[in-house]
Amino acid sequence: MSAAPQLLAAGVGRLSRSASGILVKAATGFHVFRVDGYSWSKTFGAGERISSEKFSVGGDSWYVDYYPNGADSSKDSSDDISLRLRLSCSGENKYHARAQYKFSLLDHAGNAAYERPAKTSTFTYGG
């Protein structure tokens, strides 16, 4: 016996319609991480960090990590500071987020005294 009558009875041969879409859009935002007591922060060892409060941009949560004497604990970086952007994510699954960011050091009036060029990175959390 042929399967054709059963397939027609099941609706095969009818025109089926479907549609889907996606909107890919960049999110923009900024976070001000103020360091009051810079001199005191220089008492931290190389590789020790101070983290900002968690903030959200583009549906993801982030931190700014400030290393008052550089992020590399294997060398004396007392004349350096390091700033890093860190993705925060809950759960155990591996998660990736791509972000373009830049760091600016502001003077007391809020004007950029020093800026690093914008950088694009892929951040991974978990897994």
C-alpha positions in Angstrom: 0.0 0.0 0.0 1.3 3.5 -0.9 1.9 6.1 1.8 0.6 8.9 -0.4 -3.0 8.8 0.7 -1.9 8.8 4.4 0.5 11.8 3.8 -2.3 13.8 2.0 -4.6 13.0 4.8 -2.0 14.3 7.3 -1.9 17.7 5.4 1.2 17.1 3.4 0.9 19.0 0.1 -0.7 22.0 1.7 1.2 25.2 1.5 2.8 26.0 4.9 3.8 29.6 5.7 6.3 30.7 8.3 8.4 33.7 9.0 11.0 34.8 11.5 13.3 37.7 12.0 16.1 39.1 14.2 17.2 42.6 15.0 20.9 42.9 15.6 21.7 46.2 17.1 24.6 47.6 19.1 23.9 48.8 22.6 25.7 51.9 23.9 26.4 53.0 27.4 29.1 54.2 29.7 30.1 53.7 33.3 32.0 56.1 35.5 34.3 54.4 38.1 35.6 57.0 40.5 38.7 56.3 42.6 38.7 58.5 45.7 41.8 57.9 47.7 44.2 57.1 44.9 47.3 57.4 47.1 45.8 54.8 49.5 45.0 52.5 46.6 48.7 52.4 45.8 49.3 50.4 48.9 47.8 47.4 47.2 50.2 44.8 45.8 50.8 44.2 42.0 48.0 42.0 40.7 45.5 43.0 43.4 42.3 44.6 42.1 39.5 46.8 43.2 36.3 46.2 41.3 33.5 48.6 40.4 29.9 48.0 41.3 28.2 45.8 38.7 26.6 47.7 35.9 24.6 46.7 32.8 24.9 47.6 29.1 23.2 45.8 26.3 21.5 43.3 28.6 24.9 42.0 30.0 26.4 42.8 33.4 30.0 44.1 33.7 32.6 45.2 36.1 35.6 47.5 35.7 38.6 46.1 37.5 41.2 48.6 38.7 44.7 47.4 39.5 46.5 50.3 41.3 50.0 48.8 40.7 49.4 46.9 37.5 47.7 43.5 36.8 50.9 41.5 36.5 51.9 40.3 40.0 55.2 39.0 38.7 56.7 42.4 38.1 57.0 45.7 40.0 54.5 48.0 38.3 54.3 50.6 41.0 54.3 53.4 38.3 51.5 51.7 36.4 47.8 51.2 36.8 45.7 48.7 34.9 42.0 48.8 34.0 40.1 45.8 32.7 36.6 45.3 31.6 35.1 42.0 33.0 31.9 40.2 32.0 29.7 39.1 34.8 27.3 36.2 34.2 25.2 33.9 36.3 24.9 30.2 35.7 27.4 27.5 34.7 27.0 27.6 30.9 29.7 29.2 28.8 28.7 32.6 27.6 30.3 34.9 25.1 29.7 38.7 24.6 31.5 41.0 22.2 32.1 44.6 23.2 33.8 47.6 21.9 35.0 49.8 24.8 37.6 52.4 25.8 38.9 53.8 29.0 39.3 57.5 29.7 40.9 59.0 32.8 39.0 62.2 33.7 40.3 65.3 35.5 38.5 66.9 38.4 36.2 68.8 36.0 35.2 65.6 34.2 37.2 66.2 31.0 39.2 63.4 29.5 42.8 63.9 30.6 44.0 60.6 29.0 42.2 58.2 26.7 43.1 54.8 25.4 41.9 54.0 21.8 38.7 52.0 21.5 39.2 48.2 21.6 36.9 45.4 20.5 37.1 42.1 22.5 35.1 38.9 23.0 34.5 38.2 26.6 33.9 34.6 27.9 32.3 33.6 31.1 31.8 30.1 32.6 32.1 26.7 31.1 
